Amino acid sequence: MDVFYSDGMQPTGGMPYPPYGVQPAPMVPGWGMPAPPPQPRPRGAPSRSLFLIGAVGSFLAAGAAIPFSFSALLPGFGFGFGFFFGSFFLLTLVSAVLMSVGCILQLVGILGFWKNYGSAIGLAAFIFGLIAIVAFLSLLAFLLLGAFGGFGGFSFTIFILGAIGLVLIGVMFILDGVAYIVNRHFVQPGMSLAAGVLFIIAGGFICSILLGLVGGILAMPAFIIGGIALVGAPIPILYAPSPDYSPVGTRPPMPP
């Protein structure tokens, strides 16, 4: 006897067959539901002090960003007159040192992304940032010593050395921005995203050399917003089982 099934039901009484040409949805638990947010994976005991140090450095760098931009990032002005003549020489030196100190402290806050949340990009940005700042200060010292030795004025060599140092600083800003964006789920999302975008744009302008002044100006609000985000960044709490559920005494011997 032939058996017919109405309404497209399977012989076992399961779900109806899908219409012709439509792929059935995978029957897996949770399909179609949004993915859960990433969970922090602290590297050791979480510490708020790293974020607070980074916030102090962010505000210090924000204060030095404008004079640093006009003395060291403006082509033909920063690479020439800014390094070697009069009050601009002192302004370049002081602003570069303050900017470097602020960036080093700010990188400690970026390291907090790795320490407290387990973010690898935080560690990478910290290491590259230290290398970039040391290289920039070394190039700056070389140029200043050359100025005292009579190697003043603008030259192609000065421009190349200055450009290398500024490109390293620009890439450092870009990595900082990526670190803020990647960790926006853990830090304040709006501020973290805004700081990350500003850092990336500022770093791109600084890497272009010709528009480095614009990048330096954009770095000021990036540091301010980033510092506020670090101050309010939550610290994960490591779960510890209640003593009532912890094993008490020694483990019983195994049966023979």
Secondary structure, DSSP 4 states (H G I P E B T S, - for coil): -----GGG--TTS-SPPPPTT-PPPP--TTTTSPPPPPPP--SSS--SHHHHHHHHHHHHHHHHHHHHIIIIISTTIIIIIHHHSHHHHHHHHHHHHHHHHHHHHHHHHHHHHHHHH--HHHHHHHHHHHHHHHHHHHHHHHHHHHHHTT--S--HHHHHHHHHHHHHHHHHHHHHHHHHHHTTTTS-HHHHHHHHHHHHHHHHHHHTSTTHHHHHHHHHHHHHHHHHHHHT----------GGGS--SPPPPPP-
